[in-house]
Amino acid sequence: MEKQSYIVGVYDDEDPLIKAAQAFKDAGIRIKEVYTPYPIHEILHIQGQKSRLSIAAYIYGWIGGISILVFMQYAAVISWPLNYGGKPMNSFPSFILVTIVFTILFVTIMSLTTFIGRAKIFPGKTIDIIDPRSTDDKFVFVFSPDEVDSKKVEAMLKDTGASEVYERNGTSESIS
């Protein structure tokens, strides 16, 4: 996989970044990616992106809860019924705690697995770092020069308060 070229705009503060994101949206220019040292939810709203991980977690919760209830019903009532102490065969209240704990465990593991698969994170993957300062104190916009007008984007980045604008030709730092 060959590395792509990018137009990169670096901001020092969150406020100009949010205003610039809105300006790019209003101008109809697609931002390829935004890298920030902490989550900025306004950017997601401006870009119109919404995670469906919460929907997947909800579905995983139902699957996990129903499957553990069915398993406990089968194990305690059908497969190996034990009658001790006058306890009824289908003792549903005793299943509640195990159901809650298993459901939480199942949702956690499946959500993590879904996130890892969706983000294509796996051991040994080479990570292409666009600008290493984005993990510390800088806010970075990334544009694909194939999808946008380079001159217009560079001008807009400078006009909206970018402290640095440069084109990266796929020769930056990589971590494996």
N, CA, C and O of each residue as an XYZ file, in Angstrom:
704
protein
N       0.842     -1.182      0.000
C       0.000      0.000      0.000
C       0.887      1.245      0.000
O       1.677      1.442      0.923
N       0.763      2.068     -1.008
C       1.598      3.257     -1.073
C       0.963      4.398     -0.288
O      -0.256      4.488     -0.146
N       1.825      5.254      0.208
C       1.343      6.372      1.023
C       0.821      7.483      0.127
O       1.347      7.736     -0.956
N      -0.231      8.141      0.610
C      -0.858      9.206     -0.160
C      -0.266     10.556      0.203
O       0.435     10.706      1.204
N      -0.567     11.526     -0.636
C      -0.230     12.903     -0.337
C      -1.423     13.551      0.340
O      -2.573     13.221      0.051
N      -1.139     14.470      1.239
C      -2.184     15.158      1.975
C      -1.877     16.639      2.068
O      -0.717     17.049      2.067
N      -2.937     17.441      2.149
C      -2.807     18.844      2.522
C      -3.135     18.896      4.004
O      -4.194     18.433      4.429
N      -2.238     19.451      4.781
C      -2.378     19.447      6.234
C      -2.443     20.875      6.746
O      -1.620     21.716      6.384
N      -3.426     21.139      7.587
C      -3.557     22.426      8.255
C      -3.471     22.216      9.752
O      -4.203     21.397     10.307
N      -2.583     22.949     10.414
C      -2.347     22.790     11.856
C      -2.874     24.023     12.578
O      -2.555     25.155     12.216
N      -3.685     23.785     13.605
C      -4.250     24.864     14.425
C      -3.715     24.740     15.846
O      -3.425     23.645     16.329
N      -3.591     25.892     16.502
C      -3.094     25.910     17.878
C      -4.199     25.810     18.916
O      -3.935     25.480     20.072
N      -5.445     26.094     18.513
C      -6.538     26.153     19.477
C      -7.791     25.501     18.904
O      -7.934     25.356     17.690
N      -8.677     25.118     19.783
C      -9.908     24.428     19.396
C     -10.920     25.348     18.705
O     -11.562     24.936     17.739
N     -11.069     26.575     19.182
C     -12.087     27.474     18.639
C     -11.897     27.786     17.157
O     -12.855     27.674     16.393
N     -10.687     28.178     16.719
C     -10.520     28.401     15.273
C     -10.739     27.131     14.449
O     -11.190     27.195     13.305
N     -10.419     25.988     15.035
C     -10.618     24.715     14.338
C     -12.106     24.475     14.073
O     -12.486     24.068     12.975
N     -12.944     24.728     15.079
C     -14.386     24.528     14.922
C     -14.957     25.510     13.897
O     -15.777     25.131     13.060
N     -14.525     26.766     13.965
C     -14.990     27.762     12.998
C     -14.531     27.407     11.587
O     -15.279     27.582     10.625
N     -13.305     26.910     11.464
C     -12.788     26.509     10.151
C     -13.557     25.310      9.612
O     -13.846     25.245      8.417
N     -13.889     24.366     10.477
C     -14.656     23.196     10.041
C     -16.012     23.627      9.495
O     -16.473     23.103      8.481
N     -16.643     24.574     10.160
C     -17.934     25.087      9.687
C     -17.763     25.822      8.357
O     -18.605     25.704      7.466
N     -16.667     26.583      8.225
C     -16.406     27.300      6.973
C     -16.192     26.319      5.817
O     -16.685     26.549      4.713
N     -15.468     25.242      6.061
C     -15.250     24.242      5.012
C     -16.556     23.534      4.650
O     -16.800     23.235      3.481
N     -17.387     23.270      5.648
C     -18.685     22.645      5.371
C     -19.550     23.574      4.524
O     -20.179     23.139      3.560
N     -19.577     24.867      4.893
C     -20.364     25.844      4.141
C     -19.865     25.995      2.705
O     -20.651     26.249      1.792
N     -18.551     25.837      2.512
C     -17.971     25.957      1.173
C     -18.093     24.652      0.375
O     -17.757     24.614     -0.809
N     -18.570     23.590      1.021
C     -18.736     22.316      0.339
C     -17.449     21.541      0.149
O     -17.354     20.691     -0.736
N     -16.455     21.833      0.981
C     -15.166     21.145      0.893
C     -15.141     20.029      1.928
O     -15.388     20.267      3.111
N     -14.842     18.809      1.484
C     -14.844     17.643      2.358
C     -13.504     17.528      3.099
O     -12.440     17.489      2.482
N     -13.582     17.475      4.420
C     -12.399     17.250      5.250
C     -12.202     15.746      5.348
O     -13.107     15.021      5.761
N     -11.012     15.276      4.967
C     -10.756     13.837      4.996
C     -10.675     13.314      6.418
O     -11.272     12.286      6.736
N      -9.939     14.013      7.280
C      -9.780     13.570      8.668
C      -9.397     14.744      9.548
O      -8.792     15.710      9.084
N      -9.754     14.652     10.822
C      -9.377     15.657     11.815
C      -8.702     14.924     12.952
O      -9.250     13.957     13.482
N      -7.516     15.373     13.335
C      -6.778     14.779     14.454
C      -6.661     15.815     15.558
O      -6.193     16.930     15.325
N      -7.086     15.449     16.760
C      -7.039     16.363     17.903
C      -6.508     15.619     19.116
O      -6.599     14.393     19.181
N      -5.948     16.354     20.086
C      -5.431     15.680     21.282
C      -6.532     15.151     22.205
O      -6.253     14.336     23.084
N      -7.754     15.594     22.022
C      -8.896     15.113     22.808
C     -10.145     15.210     21.935
O     -10.147     15.957     20.956
N     -11.193     14.482     22.262
C     -12.394     14.501     21.410
C     -13.066     15.866     21.381
O     -13.222     16.514     22.416
N     -13.459     16.294     20.199
C     -14.223     17.532     20.018
C     -15.514     17.138     19.307
O     -15.513     16.871     18.105
N     -16.606     17.105     20.051
C     -17.859     16.594     19.517
C     -18.474     17.509     18.463
O     -19.215     17.045     17.596
N     -18.174     18.794     18.532
C     -18.712     19.716     17.536
C     -18.227     19.363     16.130
O     -18.958     19.537     15.155
N     -17.006     18.873     16.032
C     -16.450     18.494     14.730
C     -17.267     17.356     14.126
O     -17.567     17.373     12.932
N     -17.624     16.375     14.939
C     -18.432     15.261     14.439
C     -19.787     15.749     13.948
O     -20.283     15.284     12.922
N     -20.386     16.687     14.679
C     -21.680     17.226     14.263
C     -21.548     18.030     12.969
O     -22.403     17.937     12.088
N     -20.493     18.806     12.858
C     -20.277     19.605     11.645
C     -20.044     18.697     10.442
O     -20.565     18.954      9.356
N     -19.264     17.640     10.633
C     -18.989     16.718      9.533
C     -20.166     15.809      9.225
O     -20.195     15.156      8.182
N     -21.136     15.767     10.127
C     -22.298     14.924      9.907
C     -22.034     13.446     10.153
O     -22.763     12.589      9.652
N     -21.002     13.149     10.917
C     -20.680     11.763     11.213
C     -21.324     11.353     12.533
O     -21.369     12.126     13.490
N     -21.817     10.126     12.561
C     -22.382      9.602     13.785
C     -21.962      8.147     13.924
O     -22.041      7.373     12.969
N     -21.523      7.788     15.099
C     -21.101      6.421     15.341
C     -22.310      5.522     15.526
O     -23.282      5.891     16.186
N     -22.236      4.344     14.938
C     -23.298      3.359     15.111
C     -22.901      2.292     16.131
O     -23.568      1.267     16.265
N     -21.805      2.548     16.847
C     -21.338      1.584     17.839
C     -22.348      1.421     18.977
O     -22.488      0.325     19.521
N     -23.050      2.493     19.342
C     -24.040      2.380     20.414
C     -25.214      1.502     19.994
O     -25.782      0.795     20.826
N     -25.584      1.538     18.723
C     -26.651      0.659     18.223
C     -26.190     -0.793     18.275
O     -26.946     -1.679     18.672
N     -24.945     -1.028     17.872
C     -24.390     -2.378     17.930
C     -24.338     -2.870     19.375
O     -24.651     -4.030     19.644
N     -23.944     -1.999     20.307
C     -23.876     -2.386     21.720
C     -25.264     -2.745     22.250
O     -25.403     -3.695     23.019
N     -26.279     -2.005     21.852
C     -27.655     -2.304     22.259
C     -28.072     -3.691     21.764
O     -28.654     -4.478     22.512
N     -27.773     -3.977     20.513
C     -28.103     -5.290     19.948
C     -27.320     -6.386     20.658
O     -27.869     -7.445     20.963
N     -26.035     -6.135     20.922
C     -25.228     -7.115     21.649
C     -25.791     -7.363     23.046
O     -25.737     -8.489     23.543
N     -26.324     -6.331     23.680
C     -26.921     -6.492     25.000
C     -28.105     -7.432     24.965
O     -28.230     -8.309     25.820
N     -28.972     -7.260     23.990
C     -30.123     -8.163     23.868
C     -29.675     -9.584     23.558
O     -30.185    -10.539     24.143
N     -28.726     -9.728     22.644
C     -28.238    -11.070     22.294
C     -27.617    -11.742     23.518
O     -27.911    -12.901     23.807
N     -26.754    -11.013     24.239
C     -26.098    -11.580     25.420
C     -27.081    -11.922     26.519
O     -26.992    -12.996     27.115
N     -28.021    -11.026     26.801
C     -28.996    -11.269     27.862
C     -29.901    -12.445     27.563
O     -30.128    -13.294     28.426
N     -30.420    -12.501     26.345
C     -31.320    -13.600     25.983
C     -30.555    -14.925     25.944
O     -31.063    -15.947     26.405
N     -29.337    -14.911     25.396
C     -28.587    -16.162     25.287
C     -28.221    -16.723     26.654
O     -28.278    -17.938     26.843
N     -27.847    -15.882     27.612
C     -27.500    -16.411     28.935
C     -28.745    -16.893     29.670
O     -28.678    -17.883     30.398
N     -29.874    -16.220     29.498
C     -31.120    -16.699     30.111
C     -31.532    -18.053     29.535
O     -31.932    -18.948     30.279
N     -31.438    -18.204     28.219
C     -31.773    -19.474     27.584
C     -30.820    -20.559     28.064
O     -31.251    -21.674     28.362
N     -29.528    -20.245     28.142
C     -28.555    -21.227     28.601
C     -28.834    -21.649     30.043
O     -28.826    -22.843     30.343
N     -29.078    -20.698     30.932
C     -29.335    -21.055     32.332
C     -30.640    -21.833     32.476
O     -30.720    -22.756     33.288
N     -31.656    -21.475     31.704
C     -32.921    -22.214     31.726
C     -32.674    -23.655     31.282
O     -33.173    -24.595     31.900
N     -31.912    -23.820     30.223
C     -31.613    -25.159     29.722
C     -30.800    -25.947     30.750
O     -31.119    -27.098     31.051
N     -29.754    -25.324     31.283
C     -28.863    -26.040     32.203
C     -29.538    -26.380     33.526
O     -29.319    -27.469     34.058
N     -30.347    -25.486     34.068
C     -30.923    -25.701     35.397
C     -32.251    -26.443     35.374
O     -32.608    -27.073     36.370
N     -32.988    -26.392     34.282
C     -34.331    -26.964     34.259
C     -34.421    -28.183     33.337
O     -35.036    -29.183     33.706
N     -33.825    -28.117     32.159
C     -34.015    -29.175     31.167
C     -32.909    -30.224     31.237
O     -33.191    -31.416     31.367
N     -31.664    -29.792     31.153
C     -30.556    -30.724     31.047
C     -30.216    -31.417     32.370
O     -30.001    -32.628     32.397
N     -30.169    -30.664     33.449
C     -29.718    -31.216     34.727
C     -30.572    -30.662     35.867
O     -30.083    -29.882     36.685
N     -31.840    -31.059     35.926
C     -32.704    -30.509     36.976
C     -32.359    -31.090     38.347
O     -32.325    -32.308     38.527
N     -32.108    -30.223     39.288
C     -31.830    -30.632     40.661
C     -32.900    -30.036     41.563
O     -33.170    -28.836     41.515
N     -33.493    -30.868     42.368
C     -34.491    -30.388     43.312
C     -33.889    -30.481     44.705
O     -33.822    -31.556     45.300
N     -33.461    -29.352     45.205
C     -32.902    -29.343     46.557
C     -33.503    -28.186     47.334
O     -33.658    -27.083     46.810
N     -33.833    -28.444     48.565
C     -34.357    -27.423     49.468
C     -35.712    -26.890     49.065
O     -36.069    -25.788     49.480
N     -36.488    -27.618     48.273
C     -37.790    -27.155     47.879
C     -37.768    -26.051     46.842
O     -38.793    -25.428     46.568
N     -36.600    -25.809     46.264
C     -36.472    -24.761     45.242
C     -37.214    -25.180     43.980
O     -37.096    -26.329     43.552
N     -37.980    -24.269     43.374
C     -38.657    -24.634     42.131
C     -37.643    -24.836     41.004
O     -36.544    -24.283     41.036
N     -38.027    -25.632     40.015
C     -37.117    -25.929     38.905
C     -36.708    -24.654     38.151
O     -35.530    -24.466     37.849
N     -37.663    -23.792     37.852
C     -37.355    -22.559     37.137
C     -37.266    -21.420     38.138
O     -38.243    -20.709     38.377
N     -36.108    -21.258     38.709
C     -35.892    -20.227     39.720
C     -35.342    -18.972     39.055
O     -34.156    -18.664     39.178
N     -36.201    -18.255     38.356
C     -35.786    -17.094     37.574
C     -35.060    -16.023     38.392
O     -34.062    -15.496     37.901
N     -35.493    -15.665     39.607
C     -34.778    -14.615     40.340
C     -33.296    -14.915     40.581
O     -32.479    -13.999     40.671
N     -32.959    -16.185     40.684
C     -31.539    -16.504     40.881
C     -30.728    -16.303     39.607
O     -29.498    -16.263     39.661
N     -31.395    -16.177     38.462
C     -30.694    -15.961     37.195
C     -30.373    -14.488     36.947
O     -29.538    -14.186     36.094
N     -31.004    -13.576     37.659
C     -30.909    -12.151     37.352
C     -29.482    -11.624     37.453
O     -28.994    -10.986     36.520
N     -28.813    -11.878     38.562
C     -27.465    -11.340     38.765
C     -26.503    -11.851     37.699
O     -25.731    -11.073     37.138
N     -26.544    -13.138     37.419
C     -25.656    -13.707     36.404
C     -25.977    -13.117     35.033
O     -25.071    -12.858     34.241
N     -27.255    -12.905     34.753
C     -27.665    -12.321     33.471
C     -27.104    -10.914     33.305
O     -26.590    -10.572     32.241
N     -27.200    -10.100     34.347
C     -26.688     -8.731     34.276
C     -25.183     -8.722     34.055
O     -24.684     -8.005     33.187
N     -24.466     -9.506     34.830
C     -22.996     -9.525     34.732
C     -22.554    -10.051     33.372
O     -21.661     -9.475     32.750
N     -23.167    -11.137     32.901
C     -22.785    -11.689     31.608
C     -23.116    -10.728     30.475
O     -22.338    -10.589     29.531
N     -24.264    -10.063     30.563
C     -24.652     -9.113     29.516
C     -23.638     -7.981     29.415
O     -23.255     -7.589     28.313
N     -23.202     -7.454     30.552
C     -22.195     -6.391     30.548
C     -20.889     -6.902     29.944
O     -20.273     -6.215     29.129
N     -20.465     -8.093     30.335
C     -19.240     -8.674     29.782
C     -19.365     -8.878     28.276
O     -18.444     -8.543     27.530
N     -20.484     -9.419     27.823
C     -20.702     -9.691     26.402
C     -20.710     -8.398     25.586
O     -20.090     -8.328     24.525
N     -21.412     -7.377     26.082
C     -21.459     -6.093     25.375
C     -20.064     -5.488     25.286
O     -19.677     -4.977     24.235
N     -19.309     -5.540     26.374
C     -17.961     -4.977     26.384
C     -17.056     -5.674     25.377
O     -16.386     -5.017     24.579
N     -17.035     -6.988     25.413
C     -16.147     -7.741     24.517
C     -16.568     -7.565     23.058
O     -15.716     -7.356     22.194
N     -17.851     -7.645     22.775
C     -18.311     -7.520     21.393
C     -18.157     -6.098     20.854
O     -17.843     -5.913     19.678
N     -18.375     -5.090     21.708
C     -18.173     -3.702     21.266
C     -16.700     -3.446     20.965
O     -16.369     -2.790     19.977
N     -15.825     -3.959     21.810
C     -14.392     -3.814     21.564
C     -13.995     -4.519     20.269
O     -13.234     -3.973     19.470
N     -14.503     -5.720     20.063
C     -14.204     -6.461     18.840
C     -14.726     -5.720     17.607
O     -14.044     -5.655     16.584
N     -15.923     -5.167     17.704
C     -16.493     -4.400     16.593
C     -15.650     -3.160     16.308
O     -15.369     -2.855     15.149
N     -15.246     -2.446     17.356
C     -14.416     -1.252     17.171
C     -13.082     -1.609     16.523
O     -12.644     -0.935     15.591
N     -12.445     -2.649     17.007
C     -11.148     -3.056     16.453
C     -11.291     -3.439     14.980
O     -10.456     -3.072     14.153
N     -12.347     -4.175     14.660
C     -12.569     -4.572     13.267
C     -12.895     -3.388     12.378
O     -12.397     -3.298     11.256
N     -13.723     -2.482     12.867
C     -14.133     -1.318     12.073
C     -12.978     -0.341     11.864
O     -12.845      0.251     10.793
N     -12.151     -0.179     12.884
C     -11.014      0.747     12.794
C      -9.794      0.097     12.148
O      -8.777      0.752     11.924
N      -9.903     -1.185     11.856
C      -8.806     -1.946     11.234
C      -7.524     -1.848     12.061
O      -6.435     -1.610     11.539
N      -7.694     -2.039     13.356
C      -6.546     -2.050     14.264
C      -6.208     -3.510     14.534
O      -7.067     -4.291     14.944
N      -4.965     -3.864     14.303
C      -4.539     -5.225     14.587
C      -3.045     -5.207     14.901
O      -2.341     -4.273     14.515
N      -2.556     -6.234     15.598
C      -1.133     -6.265     15.953
C      -0.250     -6.284     14.706
O      -0.518     -7.010     13.748
N       0.797     -5.480     14.737
C       1.742     -5.430     13.635
C       1.381     -4.455     12.533
O       2.127     -4.327     11.562
N       0.256     -3.764     12.656
C      -0.139     -2.814     11.621
C       0.773     -1.585     11.682
O       1.070     -1.075     12.761
N       1.205     -1.126     10.523
C       2.015      0.084     10.443
C       1.082      1.288     10.440
O       0.196      1.397      9.592
N       1.284      2.180     11.385
C       0.440      3.357     11.520
C       1.140      4.542     10.867
O       2.292      4.845     11.180
N       0.444      5.201      9.967
C       0.979      6.373      9.290
C       0.557      7.612     10.072
O      -0.621      7.971     10.079
N       1.494      8.256     10.719
C       1.196      9.432     11.532
C       1.298     10.674     10.657
O       2.361     10.978     10.116
N       0.189     11.387     10.522
C       0.158     12.576      9.668
C       0.984     13.693     10.286
O       1.868     14.249      9.634
N       0.703     14.020     11.523
C       1.453     15.053     12.245
C       1.554     14.615     13.707
O       0.541     14.592     14.406
N       2.741     14.270     14.180
C       2.881     13.742     15.541
C       2.436     14.720     16.640
O       2.148     14.297     17.760
N       2.380     16.005     16.332
C       1.981     16.989     17.345
C       0.501     16.923     17.674
O       0.065     17.496     18.672
N      -0.288     16.226     16.842
C      -1.728     16.131     17.097
C      -2.039     15.304     18.336
O      -3.150     15.386     18.860
N      -1.102     14.522     18.810
C      -1.318     13.766     20.047
C      -0.912     14.561     21.272
O      -1.129     14.119     22.400
N      -0.327     15.722     21.064
C       0.153     16.523     22.187
C      -0.678     17.789     22.377
O      -1.450     17.887     23.330
N      -0.523     18.760     21.471
C      -1.194     20.042     21.692
C      -1.670     20.737     20.425
O      -2.087     21.893     20.493
N      -1.624     20.087     19.286
C      -2.035     20.709     18.026
C      -3.299     20.045     17.485
O      -3.590     18.889     17.793
N      -4.041     20.794     16.677
C      -5.270     20.326     16.051
C      -5.028     20.309     14.552
O      -4.607     21.318     13.987
N      -5.284     19.188     13.897
C      -4.856     18.999     12.518
C      -6.039     18.636     11.619
O      -6.817     17.732     11.924
N      -6.157     19.365     10.500
C      -7.076     19.020      9.418
C      -6.267     18.329      8.334
O      -5.131     18.715      8.058
N      -6.850     17.307      7.721
C      -6.210     16.609      6.614
C      -7.180     16.599      5.437
O      -8.353     16.254      5.577
N      -6.657     16.986      4.274
C      -7.442     16.992      3.038
C      -6.714     16.161      1.999
O      -5.483     16.135      1.969
N      -7.461     15.490      1.156
C      -6.877     14.746      0.044
C      -6.813     15.673     -1.164
O      -7.847     16.182     -1.596
N      -5.618     15.905     -1.725
C      -5.515     16.821     -2.869
C      -6.259     16.317     -4.105
O      -6.549     17.102     -5.008
N      -6.571     15.028     -4.158
C      -7.319     14.476     -5.290
C      -8.795     14.863     -5.230
O      -9.472     14.897     -6.257
N      -9.293     15.154     -4.025
C     -10.728     15.417     -3.842
C     -11.070     16.901     -3.749
O     -12.241     17.265     -3.862
N     -10.071     17.768     -3.546
C     -10.340     19.197     -3.339
C      -9.413     20.046     -4.209
O      -8.429     19.555     -4.762
N      -9.752     21.324     -4.315
C      -8.898     22.290     -4.999
C      -7.816     22.734     -4.013
O      -8.109     23.435     -3.045
N      -6.586     22.334     -4.251
C      -5.486     22.563     -3.307
C      -5.283     24.035     -2.973
O      -5.111     24.388     -1.806
N      -5.302     24.891     -3.981
C      -5.067     26.325     -3.750
C      -6.170     26.929     -2.877
O      -5.896     27.706     -1.962
N      -7.410     26.564     -3.172
C      -8.541     27.091     -2.397
C      -8.471     26.619     -0.949
O      -8.717     27.400     -0.031
N      -8.139     25.350     -0.740
C      -8.053     24.808      0.620
C      -6.927     25.470      1.397
O      -7.112     25.843      2.556
N      -5.775     25.620      0.783
C      -4.648     26.257      1.464
C      -4.980     27.702      1.824
O      -4.628     28.167      2.908
N      -5.653     28.408      0.927
C      -6.047     29.792      1.211
C      -7.051     29.845      2.359
O      -6.942     30.692      3.245
N      -8.025     28.942      2.344
C      -9.017     28.920      3.417
C      -8.391     28.543      4.755
O      -8.773     29.084      5.793
N      -7.439     27.625      4.737
C      -6.763     27.252      5.984
C      -6.044     28.457      6.583
O      -6.124     28.695      7.788
N      -5.352     29.207      5.754
C      -4.644     30.397      6.240
C      -5.626     31.467      6.715
O      -5.386     32.130      7.724
N      -6.728     31.632      5.988
C      -7.725     32.643      6.352
C      -8.443     32.307      7.655
O      -8.850     33.206      8.391
N      -8.598     31.031      7.939
C      -9.332     30.630      9.150
C      -8.443     30.494     10.376
O      -8.914     30.085     11.437
N      -7.180     30.824     10.248
C      -6.317     30.875     11.427
C      -5.379     29.705     11.626
O      -4.894     29.494     12.737
N      -5.109     28.937     10.581
C      -4.153     27.837     10.718
C      -2.762     28.397     10.957
O      -2.320     29.306     10.254
N      -2.075     27.853     11.947
C      -0.724     28.328     12.250
C       0.298     27.771     11.266
O       1.389     28.318     11.108
N      -0.070     26.682     10.610
C       0.852     26.060      9.673
C       0.041     25.312      8.613
O      -0.924     24.620      8.936
N       0.439     25.454      7.353
C      -0.196     24.742      6.256
C       0.914     24.143      5.407
O       1.832     24.849      4.989
N       0.830     22.841      5.152
C       1.854     22.209      4.321
C       1.262     21.000      3.614
O       0.199     20.496      3.978
N       1.984     20.550      2.591
C       1.563     19.345      1.882
C       2.523     18.228      2.252
O       3.741     18.362      2.136
N       1.956     17.153      2.687
C       2.736     15.994      3.109
C       2.682     14.956      1.992
O       1.601     14.592      1.529
N       3.833     14.488      1.566
C       3.916     13.594      0.414
C       4.131     12.140      0.785
O       4.755     11.398      0.027
N       3.632     11.720      1.928
C       3.725     10.322      2.303
C       5.069      9.914      2.868
O       5.394      8.727      2.885
N       5.849     10.861      3.324
C       7.166     10.517      3.872
C       7.276     10.963      5.329
O       8.314     11.472      5.751
N       6.211     10.771      6.087
C       6.288     11.171      7.482
C       6.613      9.977      8.353
O       6.893      8.886      7.857
N       6.573     10.190      9.625
C       6.917      9.190     10.610
C       5.902      8.059     10.621
O       4.699      8.307     10.532
N       6.370      6.822     10.730
C       5.493      5.656     10.827
C       5.875      4.843     12.038
O       7.045      4.781     12.415
N       4.896      4.224     12.642
C       5.131      3.357     13.799
C       4.604      1.986     13.454
O       3.498      1.859     12.928
N       5.375      0.963     13.741
C       4.873     -0.383     13.498
C       4.856     -1.191     14.767
O       4.461     -2.356     14.752
